[in-house]
Amino acid sequence: MLSDFCINKLIKYNVIQEREKELYIYGIHQSLIIIQNVLITIVIGAIFNNLWETLIFLTFYSALRSFAGGYHAINEFRCFIYSIFLLIMIQIYFDYVFEVISKYTLVVTLVLSYIIYIKSPIQNRFNPLSKKERIYCKKVVRRILVVGVGIEIYSFVLHNIRTIMGISIAIYIVGGLMALEKVKQYFIRNK
């Protein structure tokens, strides 16, 4: 594995200590996954000729999702498959669905933003948060939403449809993943 190779070289040259090996392997592995996902997202956006919308989505979604929480796949492979499927569905939204629902986009975005604003963060078993962490995440989510909705409203004034599409779908998906995790938790509790 690439991360093992890199870490062993760092240990060999006394850059890090042997006892830190697992932490660094994990960090490098996670970094490579993030780079891979960003590159795949950009490639899919370019293939569908929606690069700008995809970059706006990626930026806003990544920031919001990191702090809002919600549903997570059981393992990395499933996460990867779900993400590819989701990226293709987003491209379909950009090309075909947005035009149909465009007159309702701002209203739906505002409603979902309000729900995310109130309900975040949604914890799951993979990412339990302390009370202090929940308060911090809620503050960050609220700031991201204010900035995103502000940019979207400004984009409506300027008729910058591509930016509106990227921000709106990010909010829709984060809201959907939060709702999905709540439904999952409900069924687990009531089994």
N, C-alpha and C positions, 0 to 999 in steps of 0.2 A: 504494500500500500504506500502511496506517495507520502502521506503524513508520517508514517513510521520511518521512511527513508530520511526525510527532512529532519525529524527529531533526533534520530541516531547521529546524524552529522553534527547537529547543534551540541549534543552531549559530548561527542568525540572532541570537539574544539572548545569545550568548557564554556559554552555560551549559556547553557542551562544545566541543571543538575539532574541526575538519574531519577530522583524522587519526584520531580516535576513532569516526568515523561508523559503520564496519562493525561494530565491537564492540557499539555501542549498538543498532544495527538488529537484530543477532542476539539480543541480550538482550531487547529488546521483543518480537520475534517469538516467542521461546521462552516468555516470560511470557504472551502472548496464547494460545498453544497450551495452556499449563497451565490457564489460566482457562477456556478453552473446554471442555477435557476434564473439569474438575471440575464445571462447570455441566451438561454432558451426563450425567455420572454421577449427579448429584443428580436431574435430571429423570427419568431412566430408573428410578431407585430409587423416586421418588414415583409415577410412572405405575403401577408394579407393586405399590405399597403396601408397599414394603420399604425405606423411607427410612433407618430406624435401622441396619438390617443393612448397607445400602449405604454409609452414612457410616463405620461401623466398618471395613468392608472397605477403603474408600478411604484412610482414615487409616493403617491398619496396612500395607496393600499398598504405598502410596506410600513410606512410610518404609523398608520392607524391600527393596523392588525397587530403590530408588536405590542401595543398597549391595551387594546380593547378586549383581546382574548376571544374566546369562542371555540368552536369545534376544531379538533385536531385529529388527523389520521392516526391509526394505531402504530404505524411504522413508517420509515423513510420511503420505502418503495410505494406504499399506498399514497403517501403524501405527493410523491412525484407524479403518479398516474392521475390522481385527482387534480393536481395543478395543471397538467397538460390539458386535460379535458376542460377545465375551467378556462384556460387561456383560449382555447378554440371557441368555446361558447361566448367569451367576451368579444372575439373577433366577429362572430355572427351578430352579436348585439350591436357592435359598431356599424356593420354593413347593412343590416336589415331591420333590426328591432327598434333602434333609437328613433329612426324617422317616424315610426308608427306612434310611439309614446312620447315624442319630444315635447308636446304641449303640456304634458303632466310631469315632466322631469323635475322641474324646480320644486313643485309641491311634494312629490315623492321623496326627493332628496332632503327637503326640510323636515318631513315627518320622520324619516329614518334617522336623520342626524339627531333629532330630538331624542328618539328612543336610545340611540347609542350614547348620547350625552348623559342621559339619566341612568341607564343600566350598566354601563361599562365600569370596570372590567368584568367580564364573565370568565370565571375560573374553570379549569378542568383538572382532571386527575394528573395530567402531565405537568401542570404549572400552578401549583398552589401558591398563593400569595399571602404575606402577612398583612395585617391591617395597615401598616405604614406603606407597604408596597401598593396596596389597593388604592389608597388615597393619592399616592404619587401618580399611578397609572391613570386614574380618573382625571387628574389635573392635566396631564399630557394629552389625553384623548380630547378633552374639551378644547384645548388650545389648537390642536390639529383640526378639529371640526370647524372651529371659528375661522381659521385661515382658509380651509378648503371651501366652506360655504361662501365666504367672502369672495374668494377667487371665482367661484362658480357664478355668483350674482354679477360680479364685474364682467365676466365672460358673456353673460346674457346681454348686458348692456352693449358690449362690443360685437355681439353676434359671433363669438368665437366658439363655434359648435364643437370643435374637436376637443378643446379643453373641458367643456361641459360634459362631454361623453366620458372622458377619462376619470374625472372626479366623481361623477354620479355613479358609475358602475363600481368604483371602489367602495363607496358608501353602501350601495345595495349589497355587495358581497359581504362586507364586514357585518352589516346588520343581519344578513341571512345566516352567516356562520355563528353569530351570537345566539340567534333564535334556535338554530339547529342544536347547539350545545345545551340550551335550556330544555328543549324537548327531550333530548337524550337523557339528561339528568332526571327529568320527571319520570320517564319510563323505568329508569334504573331504581329510583326510590319506590315506585309503586309496583314493583315486580312481585 
